[in-house]
C-alpha cells in the first residue's frame, strides 16, 4: 500500500512538471538550463546582454523579465518584430537592433527614457515612430540602410542628439526636423536621392562632419559656408558644377581629401566646370584663393 501511495505521488509530481511553461527549443538551447539572469554581464558602468548572431527570428520572452539590463545587443539575427514588451526595459542606455529584418519599431520605444544610443541600421524600416522623440536623452541614432523617406516632425525634440546616420535610405529632401537639431556634430545622408540642400542647413552650428556623397545634388548652397565648425565635408559623387565663392570661410577643413576617412573637403566625381578641376589639383589653399579673388572681382 505504501508502494502504491508513493507511485501515485510520483505521477502527480510528473503531472505538475508537465504543466509548466515549455520554452521553444532554440530559447532552451540559449539558456542551456541556466537562469536568464546568468546571461547578464555586469561591467563597471552597465549591465549588458549580448545575443548577437543567434539565428533568432523573434526575441526571447525571458528578455522582458530582465528590467536591469542597460546595454542590449540583438544585432545580426533575423528578427522580424520587436514586441511592445520592449517598453519594460526602461533602464536601457544602449540598444542595438542592427542587421535584422524589422519593418517597424513599436511605439513603446518611447518609454525608454534613459536611451542614449540606438542602432537600427540594416533593416527594412519604411518609417520611424513619432514616439521615438520621447527618448530625450538620445545622443546617437543610426537608421542607415533602410527604406525611410521621411522623419516625424516631433524629432525636433531630440535636442541631445549629436550623431545621426541616415545614409542609404530614400530621402529626396533633408527632413525639416533635422535643422532644429542644433547639437548635431555628425550627419550622414550619403547614398540617398537628395536633389538639393536647404539654406536652413546653416542652423546646424555645431556640425563637424557632413557627408552627402552619392546623391543628385546639383548646387552647393552658400549657407553651407557659414557652418564654420566643419572639419569634413563630403560631396563626392554628385552633380555639382560650381562652388560658392564663400567656401573659403570653412577654415577648419584641412585639405582636399581623397581617402574617405580623412578630414577635409571631398569633392571627387562631380562635373565641375572649368577651371575648377585644375584649381583643385593645386590643393585647398589654391582653391580658396581662387574663390576669394573671384568674389572680389564680382
C-alpha positions in Angstrom: 0.0 0.0 0.0 2.9 2.3 0.8 4.4 1.5 -2.5 1.1 2.3 -4.3 0.9 5.6 -2.5 4.5 6.6 -3.5 3.7 5.7 -7.1 0.6 8.0 -7.1 2.6 10.7 -5.5 5.2 10.4 -8.3 2.6 10.5 -11.0 1.1 13.7 -9.5 4.5 15.4 -9.4 5.2 14.4 -13.0 1.8 15.8 -13.9 2.7 19.2 -12.4 6.1 19.2 -14.1 4.5 18.7 -17.4 2.1 21.6 -16.9 5.0 24.1 -16.5 5.7 26.5 -19.4 7.9 24.9 -22.1 10.5 27.1 -23.8 11.0 26.9 -27.5 13.9 24.6 -28.5 16.2 27.5 -29.6 15.4 29.5 -26.5 16.1 26.5 -24.3 19.4 26.0 -26.1 20.2 29.6 -25.5 19.8 29.3 -21.8 21.3 25.8 -21.5 19.3 25.1 -18.4 20.5 28.3 -16.7 18.6 31.2 -15.3 18.1 34.1 -17.7 19.9 36.4 -15.4 23.0 34.3 -15.7 23.4 35.7 -19.3 23.9 39.2 -17.9 27.3 40.7 -17.7 27.9 43.3 -15.0 30.6 45.8 -16.1 31.9 48.9 -14.3 29.2 51.1 -15.9 26.5 48.9 -17.4 24.6 45.7 -17.0 24.8 44.2 -20.5 23.3 41.4 -22.5 24.6 40.3 -26.0 22.5 37.9 -28.2 24.3 38.7 -31.4 24.2 36.2 -34.3 22.0 33.6 -32.5 19.8 33.0 -35.5 16.7 34.3 -33.7 13.5 35.2 -35.6 11.8 36.5 -32.5 13.2 38.0 -29.3 13.1 35.5 -26.4 10.3 36.0 -23.9 12.7 35.8 -20.9 14.2 39.1 -22.1 11.3 41.2 -21.0 11.8 39.9 -17.4 15.3 41.5 -17.2 14.5 45.1 -16.4 18.0 45.7 -15.0 19.7 45.4 -18.5 21.2 48.6 -19.7 23.1 47.6 -22.8 21.3 45.1 -25.2 22.7 43.8 -28.4 20.3 41.9 -30.6 22.1 42.6 -33.9 22.7 40.3 -36.8 19.8 37.9 -36.3 16.6 37.5 -38.3 14.2 39.4 -36.1 11.0 40.5 -37.9 9.3 42.1 -35.0 10.1 43.7 -31.7 7.1 43.4 -29.3 5.6 46.2 -27.2 7.2 44.5 -24.2 10.4 46.4 -25.2 9.0 49.2 -23.1 9.6 47.2 -19.9 13.3 47.6 -20.3 13.2 51.2 -19.2 16.8 51.3 -17.9 18.3 50.7 -21.4 21.0 53.1 -22.3 22.3 51.3 -25.5 20.1 49.3 -27.8 21.5 47.6 -31.0 18.9 46.1 -33.4 21.1 46.4 -36.5 21.2 43.7 -39.2 17.7 42.2 -38.7 14.5 42.2 -40.8 12.5 44.7 -38.9 9.8 46.6 -40.8 8.7 48.8 -37.9 9.5 49.7 -34.4 7.0 49.5 -31.6 5.7 52.9 -30.3 6.6 51.6 -26.8 10.2 52.5 -27.7 9.2 56.0 -26.4 9.2 54.5 -22.9 12.9 54.1 -23.0 13.6 57.4 -21.4 17.2 56.6 -20.5 18.2 55.6 -24.0 21.3 57.3 -25.3 22.4 55.1 -28.2 20.2 53.4 -30.8 21.3 51.3 -33.8 18.5 50.1 -36.2 20.7 50.1 -39.3 20.4 47.4 -42.0 16.7 46.6 -41.5 13.6 47.1 -43.6 12.1 50.1 -41.9 9.9 52.4 -44.1 9.1 54.8 -41.2 10.1 55.7 -37.7 7.6 56.0 -34.9 7.0 59.6 -33.6 7.2 58.2 -30.1 11.0 57.8 -30.5 11.2 61.6 -30.0 10.2 60.9 -26.3 13.7 59.5 -25.8 15.1 63.0 -24.9 18.5 61.6 -23.8 19.2 60.1 -27.2 22.7 61.1 -28.4 23.5 58.6 -31.2 21.0 57.3 -33.8 21.7 55.1 -36.8 18.9 54.4 -39.2 21.2 53.7 -42.2 20.4 51.0 -44.8 16.7 51.1 -44.6 13.8 52.3 -46.8 12.9 55.5 -45.0 11.9 58.6 -46.9 10.8 61.0 -44.1 11.0 61.6 -40.4 8.4 62.7 -37.9 8.3 66.4 -37.2 8.5 65.6 -33.5 12.2 64.7 -34.0 12.8 68.4 -33.2 12.5 67.3 -29.5 15.7 65.2 -29.8 17.8 68.2 -28.6 20.6 66.0 -27.2 21.2 64.2 -30.5 24.8 64.5 -31.6 25.3 61.8 -34.2 22.7 60.9 -36.9 23.2 58.4 -39.7 20.5 58.3 -42.4 22.7 57.0 -45.2 21.4 54.5 -47.8 17.7 55.4 -47.5 15.2 57.1 -49.8 15.3 60.7 -48.8 14.6 63.2 -51.6 14.9 66.2 -49.3 16.6 66.7 -46.0 13.8 66.4 -43.4 13.0 69.8 -41.9 13.2 68.5 -38.3 16.9 67.9 -38.7 17.6 71.7 -38.9 16.4 72.1 -35.4 18.9 69.6 -34.0 21.5 72.2 -33.0 23.7 69.7 -31.0 24.4 67.6 -34.1 28.2 67.3 -34.8 27.9 64.3 -37.3 25.3 64.0 -40.1 25.5 61.3 -42.7 23.0 61.5 -45.6 25.1 59.7 -48.2 23.5 57.4 -50.8 20.0 58.8 -50.8 18.1 60.6 -53.5 18.7 64.2 -52.4 18.4 66.9 -55.1 19.3 69.9 -53.0 20.4 71.2 -49.6 18.1 73.7 -48.0 19.5 77.0 -46.9 18.4 76.1 -43.3 21.4 73.8 -43.1 23.3 76.8 -41.7 21.5 76.4 -38.4 23.5 73.2 -37.6 26.0 75.4 -35.9 28.0 72.6 -34.2 28.3 70.3 -37.2 31.8 68.9 -37.7 31.2 66.1 -40.2 28.7 66.4 -43.0 28.5 63.6 -45.5 26.2 63.9 -48.5 28.1 61.8 -51.1 26.4 59.8 -53.8 23.2 61.9 -54.3 21.8 64.0 -57.1 22.8 67.4 -55.7 23.5 70.0 -58.4 24.3 73.0 -56.3 26.2 73.5 -53.0 24.3 76.4 -51.3 26.1 79.4 -49.9 24.6 78.6 -46.4 27.0 75.6 -46.1 29.8 78.1 -45.9 28.5 79.5 -42.7 28.9 76.2 -40.8 32.4 77.2 -39.8 32.8 74.2 -37.4 33.0 71.8 -40.4 36.1 69.6 -40.4 34.9 67.1 -43.0 32.6 67.9 -45.9 32.0 65.0 -48.3 30.1 65.9 -51.5 31.7 63.2 -53.7 29.6 61.6 -56.5 27.0 64.3 -57.1 26.2 66.6 -60.0 27.8 69.8 -58.7 29.2 72.1 -61.4 30.1 75.2 -59.4 31.2 76.1 -55.8 30.0 79.0 -53.7 32.6 81.9 -53.5 32.4 81.9 -49.7 33.6 78.4 -49.4 37.0 79.8 -48.1 35.1 80.6 -44.8 35.4 76.9 -43.9 38.8 77.3 -42.4 38.7 74.1 -40.4 38.8 71.9 -43.5 42.4 71.0 -43.6 42.8 69.8 -47.2 41.3 68.4 -50.4 40.7 64.9 -49.2 40.7 61.7 -51.2 40.6 59.0 -48.5 37.0 58.6 -47.3 38.3 58.6 -43.7 40.3 61.8 -43.9 39.0 65.1 -42.7 38.8 67.8 -45.4 36.8 68.7 -48.5 35.8 65.6 -50.5 34.7 66.8 -54.0 35.7 64.0 -56.4 33.4 62.7 -59.2 31.5 65.9 -59.8 31.1 67.5 -63.3 32.8 70.7 -62.1 33.0 73.5 -64.7 36.5 74.6 -65.7 38.8 75.9 -64.4 37.8 74.3 -61.1 39.2 70.8 -61.7 42.6 72.3 -62.5 42.4 74.7 -59.5 41.6 71.8 -57.1 44.7 69.9 -58.2 46.7 72.7 -56.5 45.1 72.0 -53.1 42.7 73.6 -50.8 44.7 76.9 -50.3 44.8 77.4 -54.1 41.1 76.8 -54.4 40.3 79.2 -51.6 42.5 81.9 -53.1 40.8 81.4 -56.4 37.3 81.7 -54.9 38.2 84.7 -52.8 39.7 86.6 -55.8 36.6 85.6 -57.9 34.4 87.1 -55.3 36.4 90.4 -55.1 36.1 90.8 -58.9 32.3 90.3 -58.9 
